C-alpha cells in the first residue's frame, strides 16, 4: 500500500499506483477529494502532454500546485490517465 501524506494527513492511499519518472500516480478515487482545490496552473511535457494542477488544502494550510494530473495524456502516457501525482513536500511511500 502506497500513501501520500502532507501536513499530518493521509491524502491518498492505494495499492494500484503507476510509477513514471519516479512519481507514483494514484487513481483519482484513491485521493481524498476534500483536500483538492482546482488550480489554473498548467505545464507541458513533450511526451506526456499538458499537466493540470490542484492545490492541497489540509487544516486550513495550502500547498499550491502540489498535485498534478494529465486529463488527456499523449498515447505513450496513457497509463496515467485518471491518476494524480504529488510533489512540493508531499511524502509518498
PDB file of N, CA, C and O in Angstrom:
ATOM      1  N   UNK A   1       0.853  -1.181   0.000  1.00  0.00           N
ATOM      2  CA  UNK A   1       0.000   0.000   0.000  1.00  0.00           C
ATOM      3  C   UNK A   1       0.896   1.242   0.000  1.00  0.00           C
ATOM      4  O   UNK A   1       1.794   1.364   0.833  1.00  0.00           O
ATOM      5  N   UNK A   2       0.653   2.142  -0.918  1.00  0.00           N
ATOM      6  CA  UNK A   2       1.412   3.390  -1.019  1.00  0.00           C
ATOM      7  C   UNK A   2       0.527   4.515  -0.495  1.00  0.00           C
ATOM      8  O   UNK A   2      -0.658   4.586  -0.820  1.00  0.00           O
ATOM      9  N   UNK A   3       1.113   5.395   0.320  1.00  0.00           N
ATOM     10  CA  UNK A   3       0.384   6.536   0.864  1.00  0.00           C
ATOM     11  C   UNK A   3       1.075   7.836   0.484  1.00  0.00           C
ATOM     12  O   UNK A   3       2.296   7.895   0.341  1.00  0.00           O
ATOM     13  N   UNK A   4       0.260   8.880   0.325  1.00  0.00           N
ATOM     14  CA  UNK A   4       0.766  10.242   0.166  1.00  0.00           C
ATOM     15  C   UNK A   4       0.308  11.018   1.390  1.00  0.00           C
ATOM     16  O   UNK A   4      -0.871  10.990   1.744  1.00  0.00           O
ATOM     17  N   UNK A   5       1.258  11.724   2.050  1.00  0.00           N
ATOM     18  CA  UNK A   5       0.948  12.471   3.274  1.00  0.00           C
ATOM     19  C   UNK A   5       1.455  13.891   3.155  1.00  0.00           C
ATOM     20  O   UNK A   5       2.526  14.155   2.607  1.00  0.00           O
ATOM     21  N   UNK A   6       0.656  14.795   3.685  1.00  0.00           N
ATOM     22  CA  UNK A   6       1.079  16.196   3.777  1.00  0.00           C
ATOM     23  C   UNK A   6       0.377  16.863   4.949  1.00  0.00           C
ATOM     24  O   UNK A   6      -0.810  16.631   5.182  1.00  0.00           O
ATOM     25  N   UNK A   7       1.099  17.681   5.677  1.00  0.00           N
ATOM     26  CA  UNK A   7       0.568  18.445   6.809  1.00  0.00           C
ATOM     27  C   UNK A   7      -0.133  17.537   7.823  1.00  0.00           C
ATOM     28  O   UNK A   7      -1.165  17.898   8.388  1.00  0.00           O
ATOM     29  N   UNK A   8       0.444  16.357   8.042  1.00  0.00           N
ATOM     30  CA  UNK A   8      -0.073  15.436   9.049  1.00  0.00           C
ATOM     31  C   UNK A   8      -1.258  14.599   8.609  1.00  0.00           C
ATOM     32  O   UNK A   8      -1.820  13.864   9.421  1.00  0.00           O
ATOM     33  N   UNK A   9      -1.654  14.687   7.353  1.00  0.00           N
ATOM     34  CA  UNK A   9      -2.827  13.944   6.878  1.00  0.00           C
ATOM     35  C   UNK A   9      -2.456  12.998   5.748  1.00  0.00           C
ATOM     36  O   UNK A   9      -1.588  13.298   4.927  1.00  0.00           O
ATOM     37  N   UNK A  10      -3.122  11.857   5.717  1.00  0.00           N
ATOM     38  CA  UNK A  10      -3.024  10.959   4.560  1.00  0.00           C
ATOM     39  C   UNK A  10      -3.963  11.521   3.506  1.00  0.00           C
ATOM     40  O   UNK A  10      -5.170  11.615   3.727  1.00  0.00           O
ATOM     41  N   UNK A  11      -3.410  11.893   2.363  1.00  0.00           N
ATOM     42  CA  UNK A  11      -4.235  12.498   1.315  1.00  0.00           C
ATOM     43  C   UNK A  11      -4.541  11.530   0.179  1.00  0.00           C
ATOM     44  O   UNK A  11      -5.439  11.772  -0.628  1.00  0.00           O
ATOM     45  N   UNK A  12      -3.783  10.422   0.120  1.00  0.00           N
ATOM     46  CA  UNK A  12      -4.047   9.376  -0.876  1.00  0.00           C
ATOM     47  C   UNK A  12      -3.491   8.059  -0.359  1.00  0.00           C
ATOM     48  O   UNK A  12      -2.494   8.017   0.362  1.00  0.00           O
ATOM     49  N   UNK A  13      -4.172   6.977  -0.755  1.00  0.00           N
ATOM     50  CA  UNK A  13      -3.725   5.637  -0.345  1.00  0.00           C
ATOM     51  C   UNK A  13      -4.199   4.650  -1.401  1.00  0.00           C
ATOM     52  O   UNK A  13      -5.379   4.623  -1.752  1.00  0.00           O
ATOM     53  N   UNK A  14      -3.259   3.826  -1.915  1.00  0.00           N
ATOM     54  CA  UNK A  14      -3.636   2.839  -2.924  1.00  0.00           C
ATOM     55  C   UNK A  14      -2.556   1.778  -3.068  1.00  0.00           C
ATOM     56  O   UNK A  14      -1.376   2.034  -2.828  1.00  0.00           O
ATOM     57  N   UNK A  15      -2.978   0.590  -3.463  1.00  0.00           N
ATOM     58  CA  UNK A  15      -2.019  -0.453  -3.838  1.00  0.00           C
ATOM     59  C   UNK A  15      -1.968  -0.583  -5.359  1.00  0.00           C
ATOM     60  O   UNK A  15      -1.442  -1.558  -5.895  1.00  0.00           O
ATOM     61  N   UNK A  16      -2.525   0.420  -6.046  1.00  0.00           N
ATOM     62  CA  UNK A  16      -2.563   0.434  -7.508  1.00  0.00           C
ATOM     63  C   UNK A  16      -2.034   1.778  -8.027  1.00  0.00           C
ATOM     64  O   UNK A  16      -2.785   2.572  -8.593  1.00  0.00           O
ATOM     65  N   UNK A  17      -0.740   2.019  -7.829  1.00  0.00           N
ATOM     66  CA  UNK A  17      -0.134   3.231  -8.377  1.00  0.00           C
ATOM     67  C   UNK A  17       0.674   2.865  -9.619  1.00  0.00           C
ATOM     68  O   UNK A  17       1.126   1.730  -9.774  1.00  0.00           O
ATOM     69  N   UNK A  18       0.843   3.842 -10.492  1.00  0.00           N
ATOM     70  CA  UNK A  18       1.690   3.690 -11.675  1.00  0.00           C
ATOM     71  C   UNK A  18       2.873   4.624 -11.472  1.00  0.00           C
ATOM     72  O   UNK A  18       2.688   5.821 -11.253  1.00  0.00           O
ATOM     73  N   UNK A  19       4.089   4.088 -11.542  1.00  0.00           N
ATOM     74  CA  UNK A  19       5.283   4.900 -11.332  1.00  0.00           C
ATOM     75  C   UNK A  19       5.850   5.335 -12.682  1.00  0.00           C
ATOM     76  O   UNK A  19       6.181   4.510 -13.533  1.00  0.00           O
ATOM     77  N   UNK A  20       5.953   6.648 -12.851  1.00  0.00           N
ATOM     78  CA  UNK A  20       6.519   7.235 -14.063  1.00  0.00           C
ATOM     79  C   UNK A  20       7.521   8.292 -13.622  1.00  0.00           C
ATOM     80  O   UNK A  20       7.187   9.198 -12.859  1.00  0.00           O
ATOM     81  N   UNK A  21       8.737   8.170 -14.103  1.00  0.00           N
ATOM     82  CA  UNK A  21       9.808   9.105 -13.772  1.00  0.00           C
ATOM     83  C   UNK A  21       9.960   9.292 -12.256  1.00  0.00           C
ATOM     84  O   UNK A  21      10.218  10.397 -11.778  1.00  0.00           O
ATOM     85  N   UNK A  22       9.794   8.196 -11.516  1.00  0.00           N
ATOM     86  CA  UNK A  22       9.967   8.218 -10.068  1.00  0.00           C
ATOM     87  C   UNK A  22       8.779   8.737  -9.276  1.00  0.00           C
ATOM     88  O   UNK A  22       8.847   8.805  -8.048  1.00  0.00           O
ATOM     89  N   UNK A  23       7.691   9.104  -9.947  1.00  0.00           N
ATOM     90  CA  UNK A  23       6.496   9.607  -9.271  1.00  0.00           C
ATOM     91  C   UNK A  23       5.397   8.560  -9.278  1.00  0.00           C
ATOM     92  O   UNK A  23       5.133   7.931 -10.303  1.00  0.00           O
ATOM     93  N   UNK A  24       4.751   8.375  -8.117  1.00  0.00           N
ATOM     94  CA  UNK A  24       3.605   7.484  -8.015  1.00  0.00           C
ATOM     95  C   UNK A  24       2.359   8.240  -8.449  1.00  0.00           C
ATOM     96  O   UNK A  24       2.035   9.288  -7.889  1.00  0.00           O
ATOM     97  N   UNK A  25       1.670   7.714  -9.437  1.00  0.00           N
ATOM     98  CA  UNK A  25       0.395   8.268  -9.880  1.00  0.00           C
ATOM     99  C   UNK A  25      -0.713   7.425  -9.266  1.00  0.00           C
ATOM    100  O   UNK A  25      -0.849   6.239  -9.568  1.00  0.00           O
ATOM    101  N   UNK A  26      -1.507   8.057  -8.397  1.00  0.00           N
ATOM    102  CA  UNK A  26      -2.601   7.395  -7.692  1.00  0.00           C
ATOM    103  C   UNK A  26      -3.889   7.494  -8.499  1.00  0.00           C
ATOM    104  O   UNK A  26      -4.126   8.507  -9.157  1.00  0.00           O
ATOM    105  N   UNK A  27      -4.728   6.453  -8.459  1.00  0.00           N
ATOM    106  CA  UNK A  27      -6.049   6.592  -9.075  1.00  0.00           C
ATOM    107  C   UNK A  27      -6.782   7.762  -8.389  1.00  0.00           C
ATOM    108  O   UNK A  27      -6.676   7.930  -7.174  1.00  0.00           O
ATOM    109  N   UNK A  28      -7.508   8.550  -9.150  1.00  0.00           N
ATOM    110  CA  UNK A  28      -8.196   9.706  -8.581  1.00  0.00           C
ATOM    111  C   UNK A  28      -9.099   9.302  -7.426  1.00  0.00           C
ATOM    112  O   UNK A  28      -9.211  10.038  -6.445  1.00  0.00           O
ATOM    113  N   UNK A  29      -9.738   8.155  -7.525  1.00  0.00           N
ATOM    114  CA  UNK A  29     -10.644   7.721  -6.453  1.00  0.00           C
ATOM    115  C   UNK A  29      -9.905   7.351  -5.164  1.00  0.00           C
ATOM    116  O   UNK A  29     -10.536   7.203  -4.117  1.00  0.00           O
ATOM    117  N   UNK A  30      -8.584   7.200  -5.222  1.00  0.00           N
ATOM    118  CA  UNK A  30      -7.782   6.895  -4.030  1.00  0.00           C
ATOM    119  C   UNK A  30      -7.331   8.162  -3.301  1.00  0.00           C
ATOM    120  O   UNK A  30      -6.725   8.085  -2.233  1.00  0.00           O
ATOM    121  N   UNK A  31      -7.630   9.328  -3.881  1.00  0.00           N
ATOM    122  CA  UNK A  31      -7.223  10.616  -3.303  1.00  0.00           C
ATOM    123  C   UNK A  31      -8.416  11.220  -2.569  1.00  0.00           C
ATOM    124  O   UNK A  31      -9.544  11.179  -3.062  1.00  0.00           O
ATOM    125  N   UNK A  32      -8.159  11.782  -1.386  1.00  0.00           N
ATOM    126  CA  UNK A  32      -9.202  12.451  -0.613  1.00  0.00           C
ATOM    127  C   UNK A  32      -9.631  13.720  -1.360  1.00  0.00           C
ATOM    128  O   UNK A  32      -8.911  14.719  -1.360  1.00  0.00           O
ATOM    129  N   UNK A  33     -10.791  13.673  -1.988  1.00  0.00           N
ATOM    130  CA  UNK A  33     -11.261  14.799  -2.796  1.00  0.00           C
ATOM    131  C   UNK A  33     -11.413  16.082  -1.985  1.00  0.00           C
ATOM    132  O   UNK A  33     -11.349  17.176  -2.546  1.00  0.00           O
ATOM    133  N   UNK A  34     -11.610  15.963  -0.689  1.00  0.00           N
ATOM    134  CA  UNK A  34     -11.801  17.144   0.159  1.00  0.00           C
ATOM    135  C   UNK A  34     -10.544  18.000   0.257  1.00  0.00           C
ATOM    136  O   UNK A  34     -10.636  19.170   0.626  1.00  0.00           O
ATOM    137  N   UNK A  35      -9.372  17.450  -0.063  1.00  0.00           N
ATOM    138  CA  UNK A  35      -8.124  18.219   0.044  1.00  0.00           C
ATOM    139  C   UNK A  35      -7.708  18.841  -1.281  1.00  0.00           C
ATOM    140  O   UNK A  35      -6.724  19.579  -1.329  1.00  0.00           O
ATOM    141  N   UNK A  36      -8.435  18.559  -2.354  1.00  0.00           N
ATOM    142  CA  UNK A  36      -8.064  19.048  -3.685  1.00  0.00           C
ATOM    143  C   UNK A  36      -8.818  20.322  -4.052  1.00  0.00           C
ATOM    144  O   UNK A  36     -10.048  20.362  -4.037  1.00  0.00           O
ATOM    145  N   UNK A  37      -8.055  21.359  -4.379  1.00  0.00           N
ATOM    146  CA  UNK A  37      -8.627  22.627  -4.828  1.00  0.00           C
ATOM    147  C   UNK A  37      -8.096  22.868  -6.241  1.00  0.00           C
ATOM    148  O   UNK A  37      -6.884  22.986  -6.426  1.00  0.00           O
ATOM    149  N   UNK A  38      -8.981  22.944  -7.243  1.00  0.00           N
ATOM    150  CA  UNK A  38      -8.509  23.136  -8.624  1.00  0.00           C
ATOM    151  C   UNK A  38      -7.648  24.391  -8.762  1.00  0.00           C
ATOM    152  O   UNK A  38      -7.897  25.408  -8.116  1.00  0.00           O
ATOM    153  N   UNK A  39      -6.644  24.299  -9.606  1.00  0.00           N
ATOM    154  CA  UNK A  39      -5.720  25.402  -9.873  1.00  0.00           C
ATOM    155  C   UNK A  39      -5.786  25.730 -11.368  1.00  0.00           C
ATOM    156  O   UNK A  39      -6.111  24.866 -12.183  1.00  0.00           O
ATOM    157  N   UNK A  40      -5.484  26.954 -11.714  1.00  0.00           N
ATOM    158  CA  UNK A  40      -5.443  27.358 -13.124  1.00  0.00           C
ATOM    159  C   UNK A  40      -4.090  27.048 -13.762  1.00  0.00           C
ATOM    160  O   UNK A  40      -3.916  27.259 -14.962  1.00  0.00           O
ATOM    161  N   UNK A  41      -3.131  26.554 -12.981  1.00  0.00           N
ATOM    162  CA  UNK A  41      -1.787  26.278 -13.472  1.00  0.00           C
ATOM    163  C   UNK A  41      -1.777  25.082 -14.415  1.00  0.00           C
ATOM    164  O   UNK A  41      -2.455  24.083 -14.173  1.00  0.00           O
ATOM    165  N   UNK A  42      -1.008  25.191 -15.485  1.00  0.00           N
ATOM    166  CA  UNK A  42      -0.753  24.066 -16.388  1.00  0.00           C
ATOM    167  C   UNK A  42       0.738  24.069 -16.745  1.00  0.00           C
ATOM    168  O   UNK A  42       1.425  25.079 -16.596  1.00  0.00           O
ATOM    169  N   UNK A  43       1.210  22.937 -17.209  1.00  0.00           N
ATOM    170  CA  UNK A  43       2.570  22.844 -17.730  1.00  0.00           C
ATOM    171  C   UNK A  43       2.557  21.813 -18.849  1.00  0.00           C
ATOM    172  O   UNK A  43       1.617  21.028 -18.970  1.00  0.00           O
ATOM    173  N   UNK A  44       3.599  21.822 -19.659  1.00  0.00           N
ATOM    174  CA  UNK A  44       3.645  20.934 -20.820  1.00  0.00           C
ATOM    175  C   UNK A  44       4.825  19.982 -20.723  1.00  0.00           C
ATOM    176  O   UNK A  44       5.954  20.398 -20.463  1.00  0.00           O
ATOM    177  N   UNK A  45       4.557  18.720 -20.930  1.00  0.00           N
ATOM    178  CA  UNK A  45       5.602  17.697 -21.020  1.00  0.00           C
ATOM    179  C   UNK A  45       5.598  17.198 -22.461  1.00  0.00           C
ATOM    180  O   UNK A  45       4.538  16.870 -22.995  1.00  0.00           O
ATOM    181  N   UNK A  46       6.767  17.134 -23.101  1.00  0.00           N
ATOM    182  CA  UNK A  46       6.816  16.727 -24.508  1.00  0.00           C
ATOM    183  C   UNK A  46       6.221  15.345 -24.787  1.00  0.00           C
ATOM    184  O   UNK A  46       5.668  15.125 -25.864  1.00  0.00           O
ATOM    185  N   UNK A  47       6.324  14.414 -23.843  1.00  0.00           N
ATOM    186  CA  UNK A  47       5.820  13.079 -24.136  1.00  0.00           C
ATOM    187  C   UNK A  47       4.557  12.704 -23.379  1.00  0.00           C
ATOM    188  O   UNK A  47       3.872  11.756 -23.762  1.00  0.00           O
ATOM    189  N   UNK A  48       4.228  13.437 -22.294  1.00  0.00           N
ATOM    190  CA  UNK A  48       3.003  13.132 -21.542  1.00  0.00           C
ATOM    191  C   UNK A  48       1.845  14.046 -21.926  1.00  0.00           C
ATOM    192  O   UNK A  48       0.688  13.630 -21.877  1.00  0.00           O
ATOM    193  N   UNK A  49       2.142  15.276 -22.303  1.00  0.00           N
ATOM    194  CA  UNK A  49       1.084  16.211 -22.670  1.00  0.00           C
ATOM    195  C   UNK A  49       0.970  17.360 -21.682  1.00  0.00           C
ATOM    196  O   UNK A  49       1.951  17.736 -21.040  1.00  0.00           O
ATOM    197  N   UNK A  50      -0.228  17.916 -21.562  1.00  0.00           N
ATOM    198  CA  UNK A  50      -0.467  19.064 -20.688  1.00  0.00           C
ATOM    199  C   UNK A  50      -0.891  18.605 -19.306  1.00  0.00           C
ATOM    200  O   UNK A  50      -1.879  17.887 -19.153  1.00  0.00           O
ATOM    201  N   UNK A  51      -0.133  19.028 -18.298  1.00  0.00           N
ATOM    202  CA  UNK A  51      -0.467  18.717 -16.912  1.00  0.00           C
ATOM    203  C   UNK A  51      -1.336  19.834 -16.349  1.00  0.00           C
ATOM    204  O   UNK A  51      -1.117  21.015 -16.618  1.00  0.00           O
ATOM    205  N   UNK A  52      -2.314  19.432 -15.571  1.00  0.00           N
ATOM    206  CA  UNK A  52      -3.139  20.366 -14.815  1.00  0.00           C
ATOM    207  C   UNK A  52      -2.865  20.111 -13.333  1.00  0.00           C
ATOM    208  O   UNK A  52      -2.404  19.033 -12.958  1.00  0.00           O
ATOM    209  N   UNK A  53      -3.152  21.110 -12.493  1.00  0.00           N
ATOM    210  CA  UNK A  53      -2.740  21.039 -11.098  1.00  0.00           C
ATOM    211  C   UNK A  53      -3.884  21.239 -10.116  1.00  0.00           C
ATOM    212  O   UNK A  53      -4.923  21.816 -10.437  1.00  0.00           O
ATOM    213  N   UNK A  54      -3.652  20.738  -8.903  1.00  0.00           N
ATOM    214  CA  UNK A  54      -4.502  21.007  -7.748  1.00  0.00           C
ATOM    215  C   UNK A  54      -3.630  21.624  -6.665  1.00  0.00           C
ATOM    216  O   UNK A  54      -2.451  21.291  -6.542  1.00  0.00           O
ATOM    217  N   UNK A  55      -4.209  22.516  -5.889  1.00  0.00           N
ATOM    218  CA  UNK A  55      -3.601  22.985  -4.651  1.00  0.00           C
ATOM    219  C   UNK A  55      -4.159  22.105  -3.544  1.00  0.00           C
ATOM    220  O   UNK A  55      -5.359  21.834  -3.521  1.00  0.00           O
ATOM    221  N   UNK A  56      -3.317  21.658  -2.632  1.00  0.00           N
ATOM    222  CA  UNK A  56      -3.771  20.849  -1.497  1.00  0.00           C
ATOM    223  C   UNK A  56      -4.178  21.770  -0.360  1.00  0.00           C
ATOM    224  O   UNK A  56      -3.500  22.759  -0.083  1.00  0.00           O
ATOM    225  N   UNK A  57      -5.279  21.449   0.295  1.00  0.00           N
ATOM    226  CA  UNK A  57      -5.750  22.209   1.452  1.00  0.00           C
ATOM    227  C   UNK A  57      -6.003  21.223   2.583  1.00  0.00           C
ATOM    228  O   UNK A  57      -6.903  20.386   2.498  1.00  0.00           O
ATOM    229  N   UNK A  58      -5.200  21.326   3.651  1.00  0.00           N
ATOM    230  CA  UNK A  58      -5.329  20.450   4.815  1.00  0.00           C
ATOM    231  C   UNK A  58      -5.299  21.316   6.058  1.00  0.00           C
ATOM    232  O   UNK A  58      -4.341  22.055   6.284  1.00  0.00           O
ATOM    233  N   UNK A  59      -6.341  21.229   6.860  1.00  0.00           N
ATOM    234  CA  UNK A  59      -6.444  22.003   8.104  1.00  0.00           C
ATOM    235  C   UNK A  59      -6.175  23.487   7.884  1.00  0.00           C
ATOM    236  O   UNK A  59      -5.498  24.121   8.693  1.00  0.00           O
ATOM    237  N   UNK A  60      -6.692  24.033   6.815  1.00  0.00           N
ATOM    238  CA  UNK A  60      -6.554  25.455   6.513  1.00  0.00           C
ATOM    239  C   UNK A  60      -5.248  25.855   5.857  1.00  0.00           C
ATOM    240  O   UNK A  60      -5.113  26.990   5.401  1.00  0.00           O
ATOM    241  N   UNK A  61      -4.267  24.934   5.799  1.00  0.00           N
ATOM    242  CA  UNK A  61      -2.983  25.231   5.150  1.00  0.00           C
ATOM    243  C   UNK A  61      -3.073  24.833   3.678  1.00  0.00           C
ATOM    244  O   UNK A  61      -3.685  23.822   3.334  1.00  0.00           O
ATOM    245  N   UNK A  62      -2.452  25.645   2.808  1.00  0.00           N
ATOM    246  CA  UNK A  62      -2.457  25.365   1.377  1.00  0.00           C
ATOM    247  C   UNK A  62      -1.054  25.052   0.865  1.00  0.00           C
ATOM    248  O   UNK A  62      -0.074  25.670   1.281  1.00  0.00           O
ATOM    249  N   UNK A  63      -0.977  24.098  -0.030  1.00  0.00           N
ATOM    250  CA  UNK A  63       0.257  23.730  -0.714  1.00  0.00           C
ATOM    251  C   UNK A  63      -0.042  23.892  -2.208  1.00  0.00           C
ATOM    252  O   UNK A  63      -0.577  22.994  -2.858  1.00  0.00           O
ATOM    253  N   UNK A  64       0.320  25.058  -2.721  1.00  0.00           N
ATOM    254  CA  UNK A  64      -0.058  25.447  -4.082  1.00  0.00           C
ATOM    255  C   UNK A  64       0.530  24.516  -5.145  1.00  0.00           C
ATOM    256  O   UNK A  64       1.731  24.247  -5.166  1.00  0.00           O
ATOM    257  N   UNK A  65      -0.339  24.038  -6.016  1.00  0.00           N
ATOM    258  CA  UNK A  65       0.040  23.210  -7.167  1.00  0.00           C
ATOM    259  C   UNK A  65       0.862  21.981  -6.781  1.00  0.00           C
ATOM    260  O   UNK A  65       1.774  21.588  -7.508  1.00  0.00           O
ATOM    261  N   UNK A  66       0.542  21.382  -5.650  1.00  0.00           N
ATOM    262  CA  UNK A  66       1.313  20.244  -5.149  1.00  0.00           C
ATOM    263  C   UNK A  66       0.859  18.904  -5.718  1.00  0.00           C
ATOM    264  O   UNK A  66       1.486  17.876  -5.461  1.00  0.00           O
ATOM    265  N   UNK A  67      -0.224  18.908  -6.487  1.00  0.00           N
ATOM    266  CA  UNK A  67      -0.701  17.684  -7.131  1.00  0.00           C
ATOM    267  C   UNK A  67      -0.930  17.989  -8.608  1.00  0.00           C
ATOM    268  O   UNK A  67      -1.354  19.087  -8.967  1.00  0.00           O
ATOM    269  N   UNK A  68      -0.646  17.011  -9.452  1.00  0.00           N
ATOM    270  CA  UNK A  68      -0.875  17.226 -10.879  1.00  0.00           C
ATOM    271  C   UNK A  68      -1.434  15.974 -11.524  1.00  0.00           C
ATOM    272  O   UNK A  68      -1.314  14.865 -11.004  1.00  0.00           O
ATOM    273  N   UNK A  69      -2.055  16.192 -12.684  1.00  0.00           N
ATOM    274  CA  UNK A  69      -2.642  15.093 -13.437  1.00  0.00           C
ATOM    275  C   UNK A  69      -2.681  15.470 -14.920  1.00  0.00           C
ATOM    276  O   UNK A  69      -2.566  16.639 -15.288  1.00  0.00           O
ATOM    277  N   UNK A  70      -2.845  14.459 -15.744  1.00  0.00           N
ATOM    278  CA  UNK A  70      -2.959  14.647 -17.188  1.00  0.00           C
ATOM    279  C   UNK A  70      -4.353  14.184 -17.600  1.00  0.00           C
ATOM    280  O   UNK A  70      -4.605  12.983 -17.690  1.00  0.00           O
ATOM    281  N   UNK A  71      -5.258  15.129 -17.850  1.00  0.00           N
ATOM    282  CA  UNK A  71      -6.633  14.782 -18.216  1.00  0.00           C
ATOM    283  C   UNK A  71      -6.682  14.052 -19.551  1.00  0.00           C
ATOM    284  O   UNK A  71      -7.471  13.125 -19.733  1.00  0.00           O
ATOM    285  N   UNK A  72      -5.841  14.470 -20.471  1.00  0.00           N
ATOM    286  CA  UNK A  72      -5.772  13.850 -21.799  1.00  0.00           C
ATOM    287  C   UNK A  72      -4.313  13.596 -22.158  1.00  0.00           C
ATOM    288  O   UNK A  72      -3.753  14.289 -23.008  1.00  0.00           O
ATOM    289  N   UNK A  73      -3.690  12.601 -21.512  1.00  0.00           N
ATOM    290  CA  UNK A  73      -2.271  12.355 -21.803  1.00  0.00           C
ATOM    291  C   UNK A  73      -2.062  11.863 -23.228  1.00  0.00           C
ATOM    292  O   UNK A  73      -2.964  11.315 -23.861  1.00  0.00           O
ATOM    293  N   UNK A  74      -0.851  12.076 -23.706  1.00  0.00           N
ATOM    294  CA  UNK A  74      -0.485  11.551 -25.017  1.00  0.00           C
ATOM    295  C   UNK A  74      -0.469  10.021 -24.950  1.00  0.00           C
ATOM    296  O   UNK A  74      -0.453   9.437 -23.866  1.00  0.00           O
ATOM    297  N   UNK A  75      -0.472   9.390 -26.109  1.00  0.00           N
ATOM    298  CA  UNK A  75      -0.586   7.931 -26.193  1.00  0.00           C
ATOM    299  C   UNK A  75       0.459   7.197 -25.351  1.00  0.00           C
ATOM    300  O   UNK A  75       0.132   6.215 -24.684  1.00  0.00           O
ATOM    301  N   UNK A  76       1.699   7.655 -25.372  1.00  0.00           N
ATOM    302  CA  UNK A  76       2.770   6.979 -24.616  1.00  0.00           C
ATOM    303  C   UNK A  76       2.550   7.038 -23.112  1.00  0.00           C
ATOM    304  O   UNK A  76       3.130   6.245 -22.369  1.00  0.00           O
ATOM    305  N   UNK A  77       1.711   7.976 -22.651  1.00  0.00           N
ATOM    306  CA  UNK A  77       1.461   8.139 -21.218  1.00  0.00           C
ATOM    307  C   UNK A  77       0.036   7.731 -20.837  1.00  0.00           C
ATOM    308  O   UNK A  77      -0.468   8.136 -19.790  1.00  0.00           O
ATOM    309  N   UNK A  78      -0.598   6.945 -21.672  1.00  0.00           N
ATOM    310  CA  UNK A  78      -1.996   6.561 -21.434  1.00  0.00           C
ATOM    311  C   UNK A  78      -2.211   5.907 -20.073  1.00  0.00           C
ATOM    312  O   UNK A  78      -3.304   6.001 -19.515  1.00  0.00           O
ATOM    313  N   UNK A  79      -1.197   5.252 -19.532  1.00  0.00           N
ATOM    314  CA  UNK A  79      -1.339   4.560 -18.242  1.00  0.00           C
ATOM    315  C   UNK A  79      -1.598   5.497 -17.069  1.00  0.00           C
ATOM    316  O   UNK A  79      -2.040   5.045 -16.013  1.00  0.00           O
ATOM    317  N   UNK A  80      -1.334   6.794 -17.229  1.00  0.00           N
ATOM    318  CA  UNK A  80      -1.544   7.719 -16.110  1.00  0.00           C
ATOM    319  C   UNK A  80      -2.839   8.528 -16.235  1.00  0.00           C
ATOM    320  O   UNK A  80      -3.096   9.410 -15.415  1.00  0.00           O
ATOM    321  N   UNK A  81      -3.638   8.242 -17.231  1.00  0.00           N
ATOM    322  CA  UNK A  81      -4.925   8.937 -17.370  1.00  0.00           C
ATOM    323  C   UNK A  81      -5.797   8.615 -16.151  1.00  0.00           C
ATOM    324  O   UNK A  81      -5.897   7.458 -15.743  1.00  0.00           O
ATOM    325  N   UNK A  82      -6.422   9.641 -15.577  1.00  0.00           N
ATOM    326  CA  UNK A  82      -7.270   9.448 -14.409  1.00  0.00           C
ATOM    327  C   UNK A  82      -6.498   9.262 -13.118  1.00  0.00           C
ATOM    328  O   UNK A  82      -7.046   8.784 -12.124  1.00  0.00           O
ATOM    329  N   UNK A  83      -5.212   9.642 -13.127  1.00  0.00           N
ATOM    330  CA  UNK A  83      -4.347   9.459 -11.956  1.00  0.00           C
ATOM    331  C   UNK A  83      -3.718  10.781 -11.542  1.00  0.00           C
ATOM    332  O   UNK A  83      -3.576  11.697 -12.351  1.00  0.00           O
ATOM    333  N   UNK A  84      -3.344  10.866 -10.274  1.00  0.00           N
ATOM    334  CA  UNK A  84      -2.801  12.085  -9.678  1.00  0.00           C
ATOM    335  C   UNK A  84      -1.462  11.781  -9.023  1.00  0.00           C
ATOM    336  O   UNK A  84      -1.307  10.748  -8.371  1.00  0.00           O
ATOM    337  N   UNK A  85      -0.490  12.681  -9.194  1.00  0.00           N
ATOM    338  CA  UNK A  85       0.824  12.565  -8.554  1.00  0.00           C
ATOM    339  C   UNK A  85       1.057  13.797  -7.676  1.00  0.00           C
ATOM    340  O   UNK A  85       0.349  14.797  -7.786  1.00  0.00           O
ATOM    341  N   UNK A  86       2.057  13.704  -6.808  1.00  0.00           N
ATOM    342  CA  UNK A  86       2.310  14.768  -5.815  1.00  0.00           C
ATOM    343  C   UNK A  86       3.780  15.155  -5.751  1.00  0.00           C
ATOM    344  O   UNK A  86       4.661  14.380  -6.124  1.00  0.00           O
ATOM    345  N   UNK A  87       4.027  16.376  -5.267  1.00  0.00           N
ATOM    346  CA  UNK A  87       5.376  16.880  -5.003  1.00  0.00           C
ATOM    347  C   UNK A  87       5.259  18.000  -4.000  1.00  0.00           C
ATOM    348  O   UNK A  87       4.253  18.091  -3.296  1.00  0.00           O
ATOM    349  N   UNK A  88       6.280  18.873  -3.912  1.00  0.00           N
ATOM    350  CA  UNK A  88       6.297  20.047  -3.035  1.00  0.00           C
ATOM    351  C   UNK A  88       6.011  19.715  -1.574  1.00  0.00           C
ATOM    352  O   UNK A  88       5.114  20.280  -0.948  1.00  0.00           O
ATOM    353  N   UNK A  89       6.806  18.777  -1.052  1.00  0.00           N
ATOM    354  CA  UNK A  89       6.706  18.459   0.364  1.00  0.00           C
ATOM    355  C   UNK A  89       5.755  17.339   0.710  1.00  0.00           C
ATOM    356  O   UNK A  89       5.651  16.965   1.878  1.00  0.00           O
ATOM    357  N   UNK A  90       5.060  16.792  -0.266  1.00  0.00           N
ATOM    358  CA  UNK A  90       4.190  15.640  -0.018  1.00  0.00           C
ATOM    359  C   UNK A  90       5.090  14.398   0.056  1.00  0.00           C
ATOM    360  O   UNK A  90       5.900  14.152  -0.837  1.00  0.00           O
ATOM    361  N   UNK A  91       4.935  13.636   1.117  1.00  0.00           N
ATOM    362  CA  UNK A  91       5.709  12.409   1.310  1.00  0.00           C
ATOM    363  C   UNK A  91       4.938  11.254   0.717  1.00  0.00           C
ATOM    364  O   UNK A  91       3.777  11.030   1.061  1.00  0.00           O
ATOM    365  N   UNK A  92       5.582  10.516  -0.176  1.00  0.00           N
ATOM    366  CA  UNK A  92       4.936   9.362  -0.812  1.00  0.00           C
ATOM    367  C   UNK A  92       5.781   8.140  -0.522  1.00  0.00           C
ATOM    368  O   UNK A  92       6.996   8.143  -0.723  1.00  0.00           O
ATOM    369  N   UNK A  93       5.118   7.088  -0.043  1.00  0.00           N
ATOM    370  CA  UNK A  93       5.847   5.859   0.229  1.00  0.00           C
ATOM    371  C   UNK A  93       4.988   4.806   0.845  1.00  0.00           C
ATOM    372  O   UNK A  93       5.466   3.708   1.133  1.00  0.00           O
TER     373      UNK A  93
END
